Amino acid sequence: MSASRRRFTTEYKVEAAHRVIDSGRSIAEVARELNLHEVSLGNWVRDERRRIEATRGTELEPLSGAERSELLALRKQVADQEKDLLFLGKAAAYFAANPAKRNDSR
């Protein structure tokens, strides 16, 4: 019985490649950190570097390391705010369905 082959999204491959490209760390070091084969990560890094070169100077130029970090932080912030809004919506629905009883003994 063989182990099933792991599949990675394009976004994951690009992010993993940028861990090498943006940080200057070795492919081997990042591959160990992400539990990947060095050859796979090396291919992703090569492909991403080619894509960066192909788009340099065009409107399709990829994000810098700082822009990529900011984008990831903003995505996390949006996800957190969506969770908060979902909770607040549920709370509002609860209180709308169960209005507080008034005490008219003033």
C-alpha positions as CSV (number, residue, x, y, z in Angstrom):
1,M,0.0,0.0,0.0
2,S,1.6,3.3,-1.1
3,A,1.2,6.6,0.7
4,S,-1.1,9.1,-1.0
5,R,0.6,11.9,-2.8
6,R,0.3,15.4,-1.2
7,R,-1.1,18.1,-3.3
8,F,-0.4,21.8,-2.8
9,T,-2.3,24.8,-4.0
10,T,-0.6,27.3,-6.3
11,E,-0.8,29.9,-3.5
12,Y,1.0,27.6,-1.1
13,K,3.8,27.0,-3.6
14,V,4.2,30.7,-4.2
15,E,4.3,31.5,-0.5
16,A,6.8,28.7,0.2
17,A,9.0,29.9,-2.6
18,H,8.9,33.4,-1.2
19,R,10.1,32.2,2.1
20,V,13.3,31.3,0.3
21,I,13.4,34.3,-2.1
22,D,12.5,37.0,0.4
23,S,14.5,35.8,3.4
24,G,17.6,34.6,1.6
25,R,17.5,31.4,3.5
26,S,18.5,28.1,1.9
27,I,16.0,25.8,0.1
28,A,17.1,23.0,2.4
29,E,16.4,25.0,5.6
30,V,12.9,26.1,4.4
31,A,12.1,22.6,3.1
32,R,12.8,21.1,6.5
33,E,10.8,23.8,8.2
34,L,7.8,23.1,5.9
35,N,8.3,19.3,5.9
36,L,8.8,19.3,2.1
37,H,11.2,17.6,-0.3
38,E,14.1,19.9,-1.3
39,V,13.6,19.1,-4.9
40,S,9.9,20.1,-4.9
41,L,10.6,23.4,-3.1
42,G,13.6,24.0,-5.4
43,N,11.3,23.6,-8.4
44,W,8.8,26.1,-6.9
45,V,11.5,28.6,-6.2
46,R,12.9,28.3,-9.7
47,D,9.4,28.7,-11.2
48,E,8.6,31.7,-9.0
49,R,12.0,33.4,-9.9
50,R,11.2,32.9,-13.6
51,R,7.7,34.4,-13.1
52,I,9.2,37.4,-11.3
53,E,11.7,38.0,-14.1
54,A,9.0,37.6,-16.7
55,T,6.8,40.2,-15.1
56,R,9.4,42.7,-14.0
57,G,8.6,46.2,-15.3
58,T,5.0,45.4,-16.2
59,E,1.8,46.1,-14.3
60,L,1.9,42.4,-13.3
61,E,5.0,42.8,-11.3
62,P,4.8,40.6,-8.1
63,L,4.6,41.9,-4.6
64,S,7.7,42.8,-2.6
65,G,8.4,41.0,0.6
66,A,7.0,43.8,2.7
67,E,3.9,44.0,0.5
68,R,3.4,40.3,0.8
69,S,3.7,40.5,4.6
70,E,1.2,43.3,4.7
71,L,-1.2,41.4,2.5
72,L,-1.0,38.3,4.7
73,A,-1.6,40.5,7.8
74,L,-4.5,42.2,6.2
75,R,-6.0,38.9,5.2
76,K,-5.8,37.7,8.8
77,Q,-7.4,40.9,10.0
78,V,-10.2,40.5,7.5
79,A,-10.8,36.9,8.6
80,D,-10.9,38.0,12.3
81,Q,-13.3,40.8,11.6
82,E,-15.6,38.4,9.6
83,K,-15.7,36.1,12.7
84,D,-16.5,39.1,14.9
85,L,-19.3,40.2,12.5
86,L,-20.7,36.7,12.4
87,F,-20.8,36.6,16.2
88,L,-22.4,40.1,16.5
89,G,-25.0,39.1,13.9
90,K,-25.9,36.0,16.0
91,A,-26.0,38.1,19.2
92,A,-28.3,40.7,17.6
93,A,-30.6,37.9,16.3
94,Y,-30.7,36.4,19.8
95,F,-31.6,39.7,21.5
96,A,-34.1,40.5,18.8
97,A,-35.9,37.2,19.4
98,N,-35.7,37.4,23.2
99,P,-36.3,41.0,24.2
100,A,-35.4,42.0,27.7
101,K,-38.4,42.2,30.1
102,R,-39.0,45.7,31.3
103,N,-39.5,46.5,34.9
104,D,-42.2,49.3,35.0
105,S,-42.0,49.9,38.7
106,R,-40.4,53.3,38.6
